[in-house]
């Protein structure tokens, strides 16, 4: 068996296992297929996820169910205005019986963290989460402690309440690979939700161990993303910064700041994972296009003019996706076949 045969087998095994895990989650979560796919993509790409939606849309239940299907440890932190940083990362405690300080590690020392209603905690707590999300470590009393690997923060927030909330600063939301908007289910899906609520709760089984997840992430890393796809992702990010250069001069007054370089980096990494789930060995334009709103929407800062006119980030991204030329998928496939 050649190296390429081995890589192909690992991709197929990863896709089959991830589809099985997705099916197990769907035993609990009705509808929301796009959201579930995006969450799996983020796990494969090693990125943090921010879910935003009104109450009752199963955001918390989705993340708790996902943690049950995966191996590893799970920790939930309910964010409230009275939290302090030590409630997240831990602190040093004086032990009178031993006459010394001991370090008590906080709830962030798990593989999967559910930060529920993250925008209800003040800025000092949000900043404490910043280091661990980016550096995968925390500092307590001058000592540094690494969190378990893998480490993924899955956060939720409610967009309709402003009382007692603290909007996440741009530096914080930029650490999230994706911001996924969770919408209402269709009437048929909602009827299924109501029907399931009348039945005993479903117990899901663990489908993926941490070793499996790392192996599947390595398989996603073998998916090819050629220079054309990288250029397409960069062009989309650049259009958020310099819309006039892409024929959209009317958008320039509406955007205060465009995407950071984390945008195209995350977009290509996530596109490789999505291509794996879709059964392909290379990234195609559809992967970039489908993920662009989720990866870029929280990295664009609207101007006062846009806010006063009620312009949404997603409306701007629709314009940008329509204006930036999309590479020819057939040429991408032909180039991939030539490489093989």
C-alpha positions in Angstrom: 0.0 0.0 0.0 1.4 3.4 -1.0 1.5 6.5 1.2 -1.3 8.0 -0.8 -3.4 4.9 -0.3 -2.8 5.2 3.5 -3.8 8.8 3.5 -7.0 8.0 1.5 -7.9 5.3 3.9 -7.4 7.6 6.9 -9.6 10.2 5.3 -12.4 7.7 4.6 -12.1 6.3 8.2 -12.3 9.9 9.6 -15.3 10.8 7.5 -17.2 7.6 8.5 -16.4 8.1 12.2 -17.4 11.7 12.2 -20.7 11.0 10.3 -21.4 8.3 13.0 -20.8 10.9 15.7 -23.0 13.4 13.9 -25.8 10.8 13.7 -25.5 10.2 17.5 -25.8 13.9 18.2 -28.9 14.1 15.9 -30.6 11.6 18.2 -30.9 14.5 20.6 -30.8 17.6 18.5 -33.5 18.0 15.8 -32.6 20.2 12.8 -29.7 22.6 13.1 -27.7 20.5 10.6 -25.6 23.4 9.4 -24.7 24.4 13.0 -23.7 20.8 13.9 -21.6 20.5 10.8 -19.8 23.8 11.7 -19.2 22.7 15.3 -17.5 19.5 14.0 -15.4 21.5 11.5 -14.2 23.7 14.4 -13.2 20.7 16.4 -11.2 19.2 13.6 -9.5 22.6 12.9 -8.8 23.1 16.6 -10.7 26.3 16.9 -13.1 27.8 19.4 -16.8 28.3 18.7 -19.2 31.1 19.6 -22.9 30.3 19.2 -25.3 33.2 19.2 -29.1 32.9 19.3 -32.2 33.6 21.3 -33.0 31.3 24.3 -34.4 27.9 23.8 -32.6 27.0 20.5 -30.6 24.1 22.1 -27.3 25.9 22.0 -26.2 24.6 25.4 -27.8 21.2 24.8 -25.9 20.8 21.6 -22.5 21.5 23.2 -23.3 19.2 26.2 -24.4 16.4 23.8 -21.3 16.9 21.7 -19.1 16.5 24.9 -21.0 13.3 25.7 -20.2 11.9 22.2 -16.6 12.7 22.5 -14.0 11.3 24.9 -12.1 13.6 27.2 -13.3 15.8 30.0 -16.0 18.5 29.9 -16.5 21.5 32.1 -19.3 24.0 32.1 -18.9 27.6 33.4 -22.1 29.6 33.8 -21.0 33.2 33.3 -22.5 35.7 35.7 -21.7 39.3 36.6 -20.2 38.3 40.0 -17.5 36.0 38.5 -13.9 36.8 39.2 -10.9 35.5 37.1 -10.0 33.0 39.8 -13.4 31.3 39.3 -12.1 30.3 35.8 -8.4 29.7 36.0 -8.0 28.8 39.7 -6.1 30.4 42.6 -3.7 29.8 45.5 -5.2 28.7 48.8 -3.4 28.9 52.2 -3.4 25.5 54.0 -3.1 26.1 57.8 -2.4 22.4 58.4 0.7 22.4 56.1 1.5 26.1 56.5 1.9 26.6 52.8 -0.1 27.7 49.7 -1.6 25.1 47.4 -2.7 25.8 43.8 -6.3 25.0 43.1 -6.9 24.8 39.3 -10.1 26.2 37.9 -12.7 24.7 35.6 -10.9 25.7 32.5 -8.7 22.6 33.0 -10.8 20.3 30.8 -10.7 19.3 27.1 -14.0 20.9 26.3 -15.3 24.0 28.0 -18.8 25.3 27.7 -18.8 29.0 28.5 -22.5 29.6 28.9 -23.8 33.2 28.3 -20.2 34.4 28.1 -21.3 38.1 27.6 -22.7 38.1 31.2 -19.3 38.3 32.8 -17.3 41.5 33.2 -14.2 42.4 31.1 -11.7 41.2 33.7 -13.2 37.7 33.5 -13.3 37.7 29.8 -9.7 38.8 29.6 -8.8 35.9 31.9 -10.3 33.5 29.3 -8.2 35.3 26.6 -4.9 33.9 27.6 -6.1 30.3 27.9 -7.9 30.4 24.6 -4.9 31.7 22.7 -1.9 30.3 24.7 -3.5 27.1 26.0 -2.1 27.9 29.4 -2.8 30.0 32.5 -0.6 31.8 35.0 -1.3 31.5 38.8 1.0 33.0 41.3 3.8 33.3 38.8 3.6 29.7 37.7 2.4 28.6 34.3 0.1 25.6 33.9 -0.8 24.0 30.6 -4.4 23.0 29.9 -5.2 19.5 28.6 -4.9 18.8 24.9 -7.1 19.2 22.9 -8.6 22.3 24.4 -11.7 23.8 22.8 -13.9 26.6 24.2 -17.5 26.5 23.1 -19.3 29.7 24.1 -22.9 30.8 23.9 -24.4 34.3 24.0 -27.9 35.8 23.8 -28.1 38.7 21.3 -31.5 40.1 22.4 -30.6 41.2 26.0 -28.4 44.1 26.9 -29.3 44.4 30.6 -26.5 43.1 32.7 -24.3 42.0 29.7 -20.8 43.0 28.7 -20.2 42.8 24.9 -17.1 40.9 24.1 -14.2 43.1 22.9 -12.9 42.6 19.3 -9.6 41.1 20.6 -11.7 38.5 22.4 -14.1 37.5 19.6 -11.1 37.3 17.2 -9.9 34.3 19.1 -13.0 32.3 18.1 -12.6 30.4 14.8 -16.4 30.8 14.1 -19.4 32.7 15.2 -22.4 30.6 14.3 -25.8 32.2 14.3 -28.5 29.7 15.5 -31.9 30.3 14.0 -35.4 29.0 14.8 -36.3 25.5 13.6 -38.8 25.0 10.8 -42.4 24.1 11.9 -41.8 20.5 11.1 -38.6 20.4 13.1 -40.2 22.2 16.0 -43.0 19.6 16.0 -40.4 16.9 16.3 -38.8 18.8 19.2 -42.1 18.9 21.0 -42.7 15.3 20.3 -39.3 14.3 21.7 -39.9 16.4 24.8 -42.8 14.0 25.7 -40.4 11.0 25.7 -37.7 9.9 28.1 -34.4 11.7 27.6 -32.1 10.0 25.1 -28.8 8.7 26.4 -26.0 9.1 23.8 -22.9 6.9 23.6 -19.3 8.0 23.3 -18.3 7.6 19.6 -14.9 9.3 19.5 -12.0 9.2 21.9 -9.4 12.0 22.2 -7.0 9.8 20.2 -9.6 9.4 17.5 -10.3 13.1 17.3 -6.6 13.9 17.0 -6.2 11.2 14.2 -9.2 12.7 12.3 -7.8 16.2 12.7 -4.5 14.9 11.2 -6.5 13.4 8.4 -8.1 16.8 7.8 -4.7 18.4 7.7 -3.8 16.2 4.6 -6.6 17.7 2.6 -5.0 19.9 -0.1 -5.6 23.7 -0.2 -3.7 25.0 -3.3 -2.6 28.6 -3.9 -5.8 29.4 -5.8 -7.9 28.6 -2.7 -5.6 30.5 -0.4 -5.8 33.5 -2.7 -9.6 33.3 -2.7 -9.7 33.3 1.1 -7.3 36.2 1.3 -9.2 38.2 -1.3 -12.4 37.8 0.7 -10.7 39.0 3.8 -9.0 41.9 1.9 -12.4 42.9 0.5 -13.6 43.5 4.1 -10.7 45.9 4.6 -10.5 47.6 1.2 -13.9 47.2 -0.4 -13.2 50.0 -2.9 -10.3 47.9 -4.4 -12.8 45.2 -5.2 -15.4 47.4 -6.9 -17.5 48.1 -3.7 -16.7 51.7 -2.9 -20.1 52.2 -1.4 -19.2 49.8 1.4 -16.1 51.6 2.6 -18.0 54.1 4.8 -19.8 51.2 6.5 -16.8 49.2 7.7 -14.6 50.6 10.5 -12.2 47.6 10.6 -12.0 44.5 8.4 -10.9 41.0 9.1 -7.6 40.3 10.8 -5.2 37.8 9.3 -6.7 35.2 11.6 -9.7 35.3 9.2 -8.2 33.8 6.1 -6.0 31.5 8.1 -9.0 30.1 9.9 -11.1 30.0 6.7 -8.6 27.8 4.9 -8.1 25.5 7.9 -11.8 25.1 8.4 -12.4 24.6 4.7 -10.0 21.6 4.8 -12.0 20.0 7.6 -15.3 20.7 5.7 -13.9 19.1 2.6 -13.0 16.0 4.6 -16.6 15.8 5.9 -17.8 16.1 2.4 -15.7 13.3 1.2 -13.1 15.2 -0.9 -9.3 15.3 -0.8 -9.0 19.0 -1.7 -10.6 22.3 -0.9 -13.0 23.7 -3.4 -14.5 27.2 -3.7 -17.8 26.0 -2.3 -16.0 25.1 1.0 -14.6 28.6 1.3 -17.8 30.3 0.3 -20.0 28.3 2.7 -17.8 29.0 5.7 -16.9 32.6 5.0 -19.9 34.2 6.9 -19.2 32.1 10.0 -15.5 32.7 10.0 -15.6 36.4 9.0 -18.7 37.9 10.5 -17.3 38.5 14.0 -14.1 40.0 12.6 -15.7 42.9 10.9 -16.4 46.1 12.9 -19.2 48.2 11.5 -18.9 52.0 11.4 -21.4 54.3 13.1 -23.0 55.0 9.7 -23.7 51.3 9.3 -25.1 51.0 12.8 -27.3 54.0 12.4 -28.6 52.7 9.1 -29.3 49.3 10.4 -26.8 47.5 8.1 -25.9 44.0 9.2 -22.5 42.3 8.8 -24.1 39.4 7.0 -25.6 41.7 4.4 -22.1 43.2 3.7 -20.7 39.7 3.5 -23.3 38.7 0.9 -22.2 41.7 -1.2 -18.5 40.7 -0.8 -19.1 37.1 -1.7 -21.0 38.2 -4.8 -18.3 40.7 -5.8 -15.1 38.7 -5.3 -14.6 36.3 -8.2 -14.9 32.7 -7.3 -12.3 30.3 -8.8 -13.4 27.7 -11.3 -14.0 24.5 -9.4 -13.4 22.3 -12.4 -9.9 23.7 -12.8 -9.2 23.0 -9.1 -10.3 19.4 -9.5 -8.2 19.0 -12.7 -5.2 20.3 -10.9 -5.8 17.9 -8.1 -6.1 15.0 -10.4 -2.9 16.0 -12.1 -1.1 16.0 -8.7 -2.4 12.5 -7.9 
